[in-house]
Amino acid sequence: MSDGQDLHDEGQDLRGADESPQGAGPDGLGPIPAGDGTAYAGAHPAPVDVPIPGEPAGSARVPDAGREGKGVIHVVHLYPREMSIYGDLGNTRTIAARIRRHGYVPVVHQHHPGAPFPEEAHLLLGGGGQDSGQVRVEDDLERLGDRLRAMAADGVPMLMICGMYQLFGNAFITVDGKRLPGLGILDVTTQGNAKRMIGPVVLDTDFGPVVGYENHSGSTTLGSGQAAFGRVRSGLGNNGTDGTEGARSGNVIGSYLHGPILPANPALADALIGLAAERATGRPFEPVPQDDAYADEARNRQVRRLVRR
C-alpha cells in the first residue's frame, strides 16, 4: 500500500537489525524502558529497537533529576522497523539532535507493533514503507487509532511521511479496487497506480521553501476542506495534477517528501520542536540560534536548480 513495492535491500537491513541481542537497547547496555509498563502484546518477544545512525547511546532513557535541561521532550517514532525507508530515520535523528542544541533533552521512543505506547508523547514521527511493512503495522495502528486521533485533536505535533501519511488519511484504494481504511486524521484518499512518481521536489509552505525527494505510486486527493502541506514549484506532489503536496490539519503534517525531509529544512524541524517543547514544559519555546548554513545552502541550491524563474 505505502510505496507499492517490496525492496530486497530493505529486507537485508531488517535482518541485520534482528541480529542484535534480544532485550538490548540501542547502545547494547540494557533493555529499553517499557512505555506504560504493560506487557508486549505481540506473539513473539518484544522487538529490539532499530539503530538510528548518529544517535547517542541511551537516548531512549529518561534523564536523571537535575539533567533535564530546559525540559524533557518525548519523541515517538512509529514503526521504525517497518515504516522508515529512504532515510526517514534521519528525521528522528534530526529532531533529537536539534532538541539538544536548543537546550532540551529528548527521550526517543521507538514504538513497535504490539508494544505498549509510551505514556508521554510530545512529538510523533512516521515514515514510508513497503507493502509488507504496512501489513505488519495495520492491526497495531487500528489498536492505537482512538489514541492517535485524540492526540491529533489535542494538538500534538506529528510528521508522517509517505506510507504513514497515507495511513493517516481516510483510505487507500489498491490498483484492483480494494479499499483499505486509514485513521482519518487527514482528509485525504489515496489511489494506487501502476506508475510511480519519483524525483526531487520543491514546495512553497508556511515554513518557507521546502525541498525533498518523492518516490510513491499512490495518488492522493485532498478532501474539500483539507489544507495541503505545500504548493508544488517543482515535482509532482500528491497526484501530479492539482499542484498540492501533502496535507496539514492543525499540528499534523503529512508529506511524500523523503530525503529525509528535516535535515535540509530546519525551519520545519524547529516548528515541530517548538510545539513539542511548549507541550512538554508548559512554557513558550526557548530556542537557541542555530548555524544552519550547510542546510540552507543545500536547500537553496536545489531550489535554484529545479525552479524556473
C-alpha positions as CSV (number, residue, x, y, z in Angstrom):
1,M,0.0,0.0,0.0
2,S,2.5,2.5,1.1
3,D,5.0,2.8,-1.7
4,G,3.8,-0.1,-3.7
5,Q,7.0,-2.2,-3.7
6,D,9.0,-4.5,-1.6
7,L,12.7,-3.9,-1.7
8,H,15.1,-6.7,-1.1
9,D,17.7,-4.3,0.2
10,E,15.3,-3.2,3.0
11,G,14.8,-6.8,3.9
12,Q,18.5,-7.2,4.3
13,D,18.6,-4.2,6.7
14,L,15.8,-5.7,8.8
15,R,17.6,-9.0,9.1
16,G,20.7,-7.2,10.3
17,A,18.7,-5.4,13.0
18,D,17.2,-8.6,14.1
19,E,20.6,-10.0,14.8
20,S,21.0,-7.6,17.8
21,P,20.8,-9.3,21.3
22,Q,17.2,-9.6,22.5
23,G,16.3,-7.0,25.1
24,A,19.3,-4.8,24.4
25,G,18.9,-1.1,24.0
26,P,20.4,0.9,21.1
27,D,23.7,1.0,22.9
28,G,23.5,-2.7,23.9
29,L,23.7,-1.8,27.6
30,G,20.2,-2.8,28.7
31,P,16.5,-3.0,27.9
32,I,14.6,0.0,26.6
33,P,12.1,1.2,29.3
34,A,8.7,-0.2,28.6
35,G,6.4,2.8,27.9
36,D,3.4,2.4,30.2
37,G,4.7,-0.8,31.8
38,T,2.2,-3.1,30.2
39,A,3.3,-6.3,28.7
40,Y,4.2,-6.5,25.0
41,A,1.1,-7.8,23.2
42,G,2.8,-9.4,20.2
43,A,3.1,-13.1,19.7
44,H,6.9,-13.0,19.7
45,P,9.5,-11.4,22.1
46,A,9.4,-7.6,22.1
47,P,11.4,-6.3,19.1
48,V,14.7,-4.7,19.6
49,D,14.9,-1.0,18.7
50,V,16.3,-0.1,15.3
51,P,19.8,1.6,15.5
52,I,19.5,5.3,14.5
53,P,22.8,6.3,12.8
54,G,24.5,9.1,14.8
55,E,22.0,9.0,17.7
56,P,23.9,8.8,21.0
57,A,23.5,5.8,23.2
58,G,20.8,5.8,25.8
59,S,18.6,8.4,24.1
60,A,15.6,6.3,25.0
61,R,16.2,6.8,28.7
62,V,14.6,9.5,30.8
63,P,17.4,11.7,32.3
64,D,18.1,11.8,36.0
65,A,16.8,14.6,38.1
66,G,18.9,17.7,37.5
67,R,19.8,16.7,34.0
68,E,16.6,17.8,32.3
69,G,18.0,21.0,30.7
70,K,15.1,23.3,29.7
71,G,12.8,20.3,29.7
72,V,12.4,16.7,28.6
73,I,10.7,16.2,25.2
74,H,9.4,12.7,24.5
75,V,9.6,11.9,20.8
76,V,7.9,8.8,19.4
77,H,8.9,7.2,16.1
78,L,6.0,4.9,14.9
79,Y,7.1,1.6,13.5
80,P,10.8,2.4,12.7
81,R,11.4,-1.2,11.6
82,E,8.5,-1.5,9.2
83,M,8.0,2.2,8.1
84,S,11.3,4.0,7.7
85,I,12.7,3.7,4.2
86,Y,14.6,6.2,2.1
87,G,16.4,7.7,5.1
88,D,13.3,8.6,7.1
89,L,15.1,7.6,10.4
90,G,17.1,10.7,9.7
91,N,14.1,12.8,10.7
92,T,14.2,11.3,14.2
93,R,17.9,11.9,14.4
94,T,17.5,15.5,13.3
95,I,14.7,16.2,15.8
96,A,16.7,14.6,18.6
97,A,19.9,16.5,17.7
98,R,18.2,19.9,17.4
99,I,16.3,19.4,20.7
100,R,19.6,19.0,22.4
101,R,21.1,22.0,20.6
102,H,18.1,24.1,21.8
103,G,19.0,23.1,25.4
104,Y,16.2,20.5,25.9
105,V,16.6,16.7,26.5
106,P,15.0,14.3,24.0
107,V,13.7,10.9,25.0
108,V,13.4,8.9,21.8
109,H,10.9,6.1,21.9
110,Q,10.5,3.6,19.1
111,H,7.0,2.2,19.0
112,H,6.8,-1.3,17.6
113,P,3.7,-3.3,16.7
114,G,2.1,-4.9,19.7
115,A,4.2,-2.9,22.2
116,P,2.8,-0.6,24.8
117,F,2.5,3.0,23.6
118,P,4.7,5.5,25.6
119,E,2.9,7.2,28.4
120,E,4.3,10.6,27.3
121,A,4.5,11.7,23.7
122,H,5.1,15.3,22.8
123,L,6.0,14.7,19.1
124,L,5.3,11.8,16.7
125,L,7.2,10.8,13.6
126,G,6.5,8.2,11.0
127,G,8.0,7.2,7.6
128,G,7.5,5.3,4.5
129,G,7.5,1.6,3.9
130,Q,6.8,-1.2,1.6
131,D,3.5,-3.1,1.3
132,S,4.8,-5.8,3.6
133,G,5.6,-3.2,6.2
134,Q,2.2,-1.7,6.0
135,V,0.6,-5.2,6.5
136,R,2.7,-5.7,9.7
137,V,1.5,-2.4,11.3
138,E,-2.1,-2.2,10.3
139,D,-3.5,-4.1,13.2
140,D,-1.5,-2.1,15.7
141,L,-2.4,1.1,14.1
142,E,-6.1,0.2,14.4
143,R,-5.5,-0.6,18.1
144,L,-3.9,2.8,18.7
145,G,-6.4,4.6,16.4
146,D,-8.5,6.3,19.1
147,R,-5.5,7.5,21.0
148,L,-3.8,8.9,17.9
149,R,-6.9,10.7,16.8
150,A,-7.3,12.2,20.3
151,M,-3.7,13.3,20.3
152,A,-4.0,14.9,16.9
153,A,-7.2,16.7,18.1
154,D,-5.3,17.9,21.2
155,G,-2.6,19.5,19.1
156,V,0.3,17.0,19.4
157,P,2.7,17.8,16.5
158,M,3.1,14.9,14.1
159,L,5.1,14.5,10.9
160,M,4.0,11.5,8.8
161,I,5.9,10.7,5.6
162,C,4.7,8.7,2.5
163,G,3.2,5.4,3.7
164,M,2.4,6.8,7.2
165,Y,0.9,9.9,5.5
166,Q,-1.4,7.6,3.5
167,L,-2.3,5.6,6.7
168,F,-3.3,8.8,8.5
169,G,-5.7,9.5,5.7
170,N,-9.2,8.2,5.1
171,A,-8.4,5.2,2.9
172,F,-6.0,3.7,0.4
173,I,-7.7,2.1,-2.7
174,T,-5.5,-0.5,-4.3
175,V,-5.0,-0.9,-8.0
176,D,-7.5,-3.7,-8.1
177,G,-10.1,-1.6,-6.3
178,K,-9.8,-2.9,-2.7
179,R,-10.5,-0.1,-0.1
180,L,-8.2,-0.2,2.9
181,P,-9.4,2.2,5.7
182,G,-7.0,4.7,7.3
183,L,-7.1,6.6,10.6
184,G,-9.0,9.6,9.1
185,I,-6.8,12.1,10.9
186,L,-6.1,13.8,7.5
187,D,-8.9,14.2,5.0
188,V,-7.1,12.6,2.1
189,T,-7.7,9.5,0.0
190,T,-5.1,7.7,-1.9
191,Q,-5.5,5.6,-5.1
192,G,-2.8,3.1,-6.0
193,N,-1.4,3.4,-9.5
194,A,0.9,1.3,-11.7
195,K,3.0,4.4,-12.5
196,R,5.4,5.8,-9.8
197,M,6.1,9.5,-9.1
198,I,9.8,9.9,-8.5
199,G,12.2,12.8,-8.3
200,P,13.3,15.9,-6.4
201,V,10.6,18.3,-5.2
202,V,10.5,22.0,-4.2
203,L,7.5,23.3,-2.3
204,D,6.2,26.7,-1.0
205,T,5.0,26.1,2.5
206,D,4.1,28.1,5.6
207,F,7.7,27.2,6.8
208,G,9.3,28.7,3.7
209,P,10.7,26.8,0.7
210,V,10.9,23.0,1.5
211,V,12.9,20.5,-0.6
212,G,12.9,16.8,-0.6
213,Y,12.6,13.7,-2.8
214,E,9.4,11.8,-3.7
215,N,9.0,8.2,-4.6
216,H,5.5,6.9,-4.5
217,S,2.9,5.2,-6.6
218,G,-0.1,6.3,-4.6
219,S,-2.0,9.3,-6.0
220,T,-3.5,11.3,-3.2
221,T,-6.5,13.6,-3.3
222,L,-7.4,16.2,-0.7
223,G,-10.9,16.5,0.8
224,S,-12.8,19.7,0.0
225,G,-11.7,21.4,3.2
226,Q,-8.3,19.8,3.6
227,A,-5.3,22.1,3.5
228,A,-2.2,21.0,1.6
229,F,1.2,21.0,3.3
230,G,2.6,22.9,0.4
231,R,2.2,24.1,-3.2
232,V,4.4,22.3,-5.8
233,R,7.0,24.5,-7.5
234,S,8.9,21.5,-9.0
235,G,7.9,17.9,-8.8
236,L,4.6,16.0,-8.8
237,G,3.3,16.2,-5.3
238,N,0.1,14.5,-4.2
239,N,-1.1,13.4,-7.6
240,G,0.8,15.3,-10.3
241,T,-2.2,17.3,-11.4
242,D,-3.5,19.7,-8.8
243,G,-0.3,21.3,-7.6
244,T,-0.7,20.2,-4.0
245,E,1.7,18.3,-1.8
246,G,1.0,16.6,1.4
247,A,-1.7,17.7,3.9
248,R,-1.9,19.7,7.1
249,S,-4.5,19.6,9.8
250,G,-3.7,21.5,13.0
251,N,-0.3,20.3,14.0
252,V,-0.4,17.2,11.9
253,I,1.6,17.2,8.7
254,G,1.6,14.5,6.1
255,S,4.0,14.6,3.1
256,Y,5.5,12.4,0.5
257,L,8.9,14.0,0.9
258,H,11.8,11.8,1.8
259,G,15.4,12.9,1.8
260,P,14.9,12.8,4.8
261,I,13.0,16.0,4.8
262,L,14.1,17.6,8.1
263,P,17.9,18.0,7.7
264,A,17.6,20.3,4.7
265,N,14.5,22.1,6.1
266,P,15.5,23.1,9.7
267,A,12.7,25.7,9.9
268,L,10.2,22.8,9.7
269,A,12.1,20.8,12.3
270,D,12.2,23.7,14.7
271,A,8.5,24.4,14.2
272,L,7.7,20.9,15.3
273,I,10.2,21.1,18.2
274,G,8.7,24.4,19.3
275,L,5.2,22.9,19.5
276,A,6.5,19.9,21.4
277,A,8.6,22.0,23.8
278,E,5.5,24.0,24.8
279,R,3.6,20.9,25.4
280,A,6.4,19.3,27.4
281,T,7.2,22.3,29.6
282,G,4.0,24.5,29.6
283,R,6.2,27.4,28.7
284,P,6.9,29.2,25.4
285,F,9.7,27.6,23.3
286,E,13.1,29.0,24.2
287,P,15.2,28.4,21.0
288,V,18.9,28.8,20.7
289,P,20.2,30.4,17.4
290,Q,21.5,27.6,15.2
291,D,24.1,27.6,12.4
292,D,22.2,26.1,9.5
293,A,24.5,27.4,6.8
294,Y,25.0,24.0,5.2
295,A,21.3,23.1,5.3
296,D,20.4,26.5,3.9
297,E,23.0,26.1,1.1
298,A,21.8,22.6,0.2
299,R,18.2,23.7,0.1
300,N,18.8,26.9,-1.8
301,R,20.9,25.0,-4.4
302,Q,18.1,22.6,-5.0
303,V,15.6,25.4,-5.4
304,R,17.9,27.2,-7.9
305,R,18.5,24.0,-9.8
306,L,14.9,23.0,-10.2
307,V,12.7,26.1,-10.2
308,R,12.4,28.1,-13.4
309,R,12.2,31.8,-12.8
